[in-house]
Amino acid sequence: MKWAIRFVPEVEEDVLQSYSWYEMKSFGLGEEFLRVFYGCVNELAGNALIYPKVHGHIRRRILRRFPYAIYFWVLENMIVVLGLFHCARSPEKVESHLSARRIQKNDD
């Protein structure tokens, strides 16, 4: 089964900040980061259930090569990407950000 993928609006800012940081470090590295990020997101569409639940029903997919993780929900017919966070962030801070995004998403 392939799921549709949806992003909450904050994910765009998460990705752009990370892209900018890597691009400033080395020209082209930001592009590589984007390629890895979107490649990992596309893989979720086919096998999202293999990734562990880390905060209630929220699952985590760690990126290859970069120390970032994608946090997402698997719903009946779609995957909702809730965030992209650096792996050095404290679990409490990540959970706090994810909780705020869930509340905002439910208000839509």
MIVO-601250 format. One record per atom (N, C-alpha, C, O): residue in one letter; atom name; x, y, z. Coordinates in steps of 0.05 Angstrom, whole numbers, plus 5000, padded with zeros to 4 digits. Layout:
// residues N
resn  name  east  north  up
A  CA  X  Y  Z
...
// end
This chain:
// residues 108
resn  name  east  north  up
M  N  5017  4976  5000
M  CA  5000  5000  5000
M  C  5018  5025  5000
M  O  5037  5026  5015
K  N  5011  5044  4984
K  CA  5025  5070  4984
K  C  5007  5091  4995
K  O  4983  5094  4987
W  N  5017  5106  5014
W  CA  5002  5127  5027
W  C  5008  5154  5013
W  O  5030  5158  5002
A  N  4989  5171  5013
A  CA  4993  5199  5005
A  C  5009  5213  5027
A  O  5008  5204  5050
I  N  5024  5233  5020
I  CA  5040  5247  5040
I  C  5031  5276  5042
I  O  5028  5290  5021
R  N  5028  5286  5066
R  CA  5020  5314  5071
R  C  5040  5325  5092
R  O  5049  5311  5110
F  N  5046  5350  5089
F  CA  5064  5364  5108
F  C  5049  5385  5123
F  O  5032  5400  5111
V  N  5053  5387  5149
V  CA  5042  5410  5163
V  C  5059  5434  5155
V  O  5083  5431  5148
P  N  5049  5459  5156
P  CA  5063  5482  5146
P  C  5091  5487  5158
P  O  5109  5497  5145
E  N  5094  5481  5184
E  CA  5120  5486  5197
E  C  5143  5469  5186
E  O  5166  5477  5189
V  N  5137  5448  5173
V  CA  5158  5431  5161
V  C  5174  5446  5141
V  O  5199  5443  5138
E  N  5161  5463  5125
E  CA  5175  5479  5105
E  C  5197  5496  5118
E  O  5219  5497  5108
E  N  5191  5508  5140
E  CA  5211  5524  5155
E  C  5233  5507  5166
E  O  5257  5514  5165
D  N  5226  5484  5177
D  CA  5246  5465  5187
D  C  5266  5458  5165
D  O  5290  5458  5169
V  N  5256  5451  5142
V  CA  5273  5443  5119
V  C  5289  5466  5109
V  O  5313  5463  5103
L  N  5277  5490  5106
L  CA  5292  5513  5096
L  C  5315  5521  5114
L  O  5337  5528  5105
Q  N  5310  5520  5140
Q  CA  5332  5527  5159
Q  C  5355  5508  5157
Q  O  5378  5516  5157
S  N  5349  5482  5155
S  CA  5370  5462  5153
S  C  5385  5465  5127
S  O  5409  5463  5126
Y  N  5370  5468  5105
Y  CA  5382  5472  5079
Y  C  5401  5496  5079
Y  O  5424  5494  5070
S  N  5392  5518  5090
S  CA  5409  5543  5091
S  C  5434  5538  5107
S  O  5456  5547  5099
W  N  5432  5525  5130
W  CA  5455  5520  5146
W  C  5476  5503  5131
W  O  5500  5510  5131
Y  N  5467  5481  5118
Y  CA  5486  5464  5103
Y  C  5497  5479  5079
Y  O  5521  5475  5072
E  N  5481  5495  5066
E  CA  5490  5509  5042
E  C  5512  5530  5050
E  O  5530  5534  5035
M  N  5509  5542  5073
M  CA  5529  5561  5083
M  C  5555  5547  5090
M  O  5577  5558  5086
K  N  5553  5522  5099
K  CA  5577  5507  5107
K  C  5593  5499  5082
K  O  5618  5500  5082
S  N  5579  5490  5061
S  CA  5593  5481  5037
S  C  5573  5483  5014
S  O  5552  5470  5014
F  N  5580  5498  4993
F  CA  5563  5501  4970
F  C  5555  5473  4959
F  O  5573  5457  4954
G  N  5529  5469  4956
G  CA  5519  5443  4945
G  C  5511  5424  4966
G  O  5496  5405  4961
L  N  5521  5428  4991
L  CA  5513  5409  5013
L  C  5484  5412  5020
L  O  5471  5393  5028
G  N  5473  5436  5018
G  CA  5445  5441  5023
G  C  5428  5426  5003
G  O  5407  5414  5010
E  N  5436  5426  4978
E  CA  5422  5411  4957
E  C  5423  5381  4963
E  O  5403  5367  4959
E  N  5445  5371  4972
E  CA  5447  5343  4980
E  C  5429  5336  5003
E  O  5416  5315  5004
F  N  5427  5355  5022
F  CA  5409  5351  5045
F  C  5380  5349  5035
F  O  5366  5331  5044
L  N  5372  5367  5017
L  CA  5345  5365  5006
L  C  5340  5339  4991
L  O  5318  5327  4994
R  N  5359  5330  4976
R  CA  5356  5305  4961
R  C  5352  5282  4981
R  O  5335  5265  4976
V  N  5368  5281  5002
V  CA  5365  5259  5022
V  C  5338  5262  5036
V  O  5325  5242  5040
F  N  5331  5286  5044
F  CA  5305  5290  5059
F  C  5282  5280  5042
F  O  5266  5264  5051
Y  N  5280  5290  5017
Y  CA  5257  5282  5000
Y  C  5258  5253  4992
Y  O  5237  5240  4989
G  N  5282  5242  4989
G  CA  5284  5213  4984
G  C  5273  5197  5007
G  O  5259  5177  5003
C  N  5280  5205  5032
C  CA  5269  5191  5055
C  C  5239  5194  5058
C  O  5225  5175  5065
V  N  5229  5218  5052
V  CA  5200  5222  5053
V  C  5186  5204  5033
V  O  5166  5192  5039
N  N  5197  5203  5009
N  CA  5184  5186  4989
N  C  5185  5156  4997
N  O  5166  5141  4990
E  N  5206  5148  5010
E  CA  5206  5120  5020
E  C  5184  5114  5041
E  O  5175  5092  5042
L  N  5177  5135  5056
L  CA  5156  5131  5076
L  C  5129  5122  5063
L  O  5114  5107  5074
A  N  5124  5132  5038
A  CA  5099  5126  5025
A  C  5095  5096  5022
A  O  5072  5087  5020
G  N  5116  5080  5021
G  CA  5113  5052  5016
G  C  5118  5034  5041
G  O  5108  5012  5042
N  N  5132  5045  5061
N  CA  5138  5027  5084
N  C  5140  5042  5110
N  O  5158  5038  5126
A  N  5122  5060  5115
A  CA  5123  5077  5139
A  C  5120  5062  5165
A  O  5130  5070  5186
L  N  5107  5039  5164
L  CA  5102  5024  5189
L  C  5127  5011  5201
L  O  5126  5000  5223
I  N  5149  5010  5186
I  CA  5173  4998  5197
I  C  5188  5016  5216
I  O  5206  5007  5230
Y  N  5180  5042  5217
Y  CA  5194  5061  5234
Y  C  5181  5062  5261
Y  O  5156  5060  5264
P  N  5197  5064  5282
P  CA  5186  5062  5310
P  C  5169  5086  5318
P  O  5173  5109  5309
K  N  5150  5080  5335
K  CA  5135  5101  5349
K  C  5152  5112  5371
K  O  5163  5097  5387
V  N  5154  5139  5373
V  CA  5171  5151  5393
V  C  5157  5169  5412
V  O  5166  5174  5434
H  N  5134  5180  5403
H  CA  5118  5198  5420
H  C  5089  5191  5414
H  O  5077  5202  5395
G  N  5077  5174  5430
G  CA  5050  5165  5425
G  C  5048  5151  5398
G  O  5061  5131  5394
H  N  5032  5162  5380
H  CA  5029  5150  5353
H  C  5048  5162  5333
H  O  5047  5155  5309
I  N  5065  5180  5341
I  CA  5084  5193  5323
I  C  5108  5175  5319
I  O  5120  5165  5338
R  N  5115  5171  5294
R  CA  5138  5155  5286
R  C  5162  5172  5278
R  O  5158  5196  5272
R  N  5185  5160  5278
R  CA  5210  5175  5271
R  C  5226  5160  5249
R  O  5230  5136  5251
R  N  5234  5175  5229
R  CA  5251  5164  5208
R  C  5277  5181  5208
R  O  5276  5205  5203
I  N  5300  5169  5214
I  CA  5325  5183  5215
I  C  5336  5184  5186
I  O  5336  5165  5172
L  N  5346  5208  5179
L  CA  5357  5212  5152
L  C  5384  5198  5150
L  O  5398  5194  5169
R  N  5390  5190  5125
R  CA  5417  5179  5119
R  C  5436  5203  5117
R  O  5428  5224  5107
R  N  5460  5200  5126
R  CA  5482  5218  5123
R  C  5479  5244  5140
R  O  5500  5255  5147
F  N  5456  5253  5146
F  CA  5452  5278  5161
F  C  5439  5271  5188
F  O  5422  5254  5190
P  N  5447  5285  5210
P  CA  5436  5279  5236
P  C  5409  5292  5242
P  O  5406  5308  5260
Y  N  5390  5285  5225
Y  CA  5362  5296  5227
Y  C  5343  5273  5227
Y  O  5349  5251  5217
A  N  5319  5278  5238
A  CA  5298  5258  5238
A  C  5272  5270  5229
A  O  5266  5293  5236
I  N  5257  5255  5214
I  CA  5230  5263  5205
I  C  5210  5250  5224
I  O  5211  5226  5230
Y  N  5192  5266  5234
Y  CA  5171  5257  5253
Y  C  5144  5258  5238
Y  O  5138  5278  5224
F  N  5129  5236  5240
F  CA  5105  5234  5224
F  C  5084  5216  5237
F  O  5090  5200  5254
W  N  5059  5220  5228
W  CA  5037  5203  5235
W  C  5029  5186  5211
W  O  5033  5194  5188
V  N  5020  5162  5216
V  CA  5008  5145  5195
V  C  4978  5144  5201
V  O  4970  5133  5221
L  N  4963  5156  5183
L  CA  4934  5155  5185
L  C  4924  5133  5166
L  O  4940  5120  5153
E  N  4898  5130  5164
E  CA  4887  5109  5147
E  C  4896  5110  5119
E  O  4905  5090  5107
N  N  4895  5134  5107
N  CA  4902  5136  5079
N  C  4924  5156  5073
N  O  4928  5163  5050
M  N  4938  5166  5094
M  CA  4959  5185  5088
M  C  4980  5186  5111
M  O  4975  5176  5133
I  N  5002  5197  5104
I  CA  5024  5202  5123
I  C  5024  5232  5126
I  O  5024  5247  5107
V  N  5025  5241  5151
V  CA  5027  5270  5157
V  C  5054  5275  5170
V  O  5059  5266  5192
V  N  5071  5290  5155
V  CA  5097  5296  5166
V  C  5094  5321  5184
V  O  5085  5342  5175
L  N  5102  5317  5209
L  CA  5098  5338  5230
L  C  5123  5354  5235
L  O  5121  5377  5244
G  N  5147  5344  5228
G  CA  5170  5359  5234
G  C  5196  5346  5225
G  O  5197  5322  5219
L  N  5216  5362  5223
L  CA  5244  5354  5217
L  C  5261  5367  5238
L  O  5263  5391  5239
F  N  5274  5351  5255
F  CA  5289  5361  5277
F  C  5317  5349  5278
F  O  5321  5325  5271
H  N  5337  5365  5286
H  CA  5364  5355  5290
H  C  5364  5334  5312
H  O  5350  5338  5332
C  N  5379  5313  5309
C  CA  5379  5292  5329
C  C  5392  5300  5356
C  O  5388  5286  5376
A  N  5406  5322  5357
A  CA  5418  5331  5382
A  C  5398  5346  5399
A  O  5404  5351  5423
R  N  5375  5352  5389
R  CA  5354  5365  5405
R  C  5344  5347  5427
R  O  5343  5322  5423
S  N  5338  5358  5449
S  CA  5329  5341  5471
S  C  5302  5329  5464
S  O  5285  5343  5451
P  N  5297  5305  5472
P  CA  5270  5293  5467
P  C  5247  5309  5478
P  O  5226  5309  5466
E  N  5251  5322  5500
E  CA  5230  5338  5512
E  C  5223  5362  5494
E  O  5200  5369  5490
K  N  5244  5374  5483
K  CA  5239  5397  5465
K  C  5225  5388  5439
K  O  5207  5402  5429
V  N  5234  5366  5428
V  CA  5221  5355  5404
V  C  5192  5349  5410
V  O  5174  5357  5394
E  N  5187  5336  5432
E  CA  5159  5329  5439
E  C  5142  5354  5443
E  O  5118  5354  5435
S  N  5153  5375  5454
S  CA  5139  5400  5458
S  C  5131  5412  5431
S  O  5109  5421  5427
H  N  5151  5413  5413
H  CA  5145  5424  5386
H  C  5124  5407  5372
H  O  5105  5418  5359
L  N  5126  5381  5374
L  CA  5107  5363  5360
L  C  5079  5367  5372
L  O  5059  5366  5358
S  N  5077  5370  5398
S  CA  5051  5374  5411
S  C  5038  5399  5402
S  O  5014  5400  5397
A  N  5053  5420  5399
A  CA  5042  5446  5390
A  C  5032  5443  5361
A  O  5012  5454  5354
R  N  5047  5428  5345
R  CA  5038  5424  5317
R  C  5014  5407  5315
R  O  4997  5411  5297
R  N  5011  5388  5332
R  CA  4987  5371  5332
R  C  4962  5388  5339
R  O  4941  5385  5327
I  N  4965  5405  5359
I  CA  4942  5422  5368
I  C  4935  5440  5345
I  O  4911  5443  5339
Q  N  4954  5453  5332
Q  CA  4948  5471  5310
Q  C  4935  5455  5287
Q  O  4916  5465  5275
K  N  4945  5431  5281
K  CA  4934  5416  5260
K  C  4905  5409  5265
K  O  4888  5409  5247
N  N  4898  5403  5291
N  CA  4871  5395  5298
N  C  4852  5419  5296
N  O  4828  5416  5293
D  N  4863  5443  5298
D  CA  4846  5467  5296
D  C  4838  5474  5267
D  O  4820  5490  5263
D  N  4851  5462  5247
D  CA  4845  5468  5219
D  C  4816  5464  5212
D  O  4808  5468  5190
// end
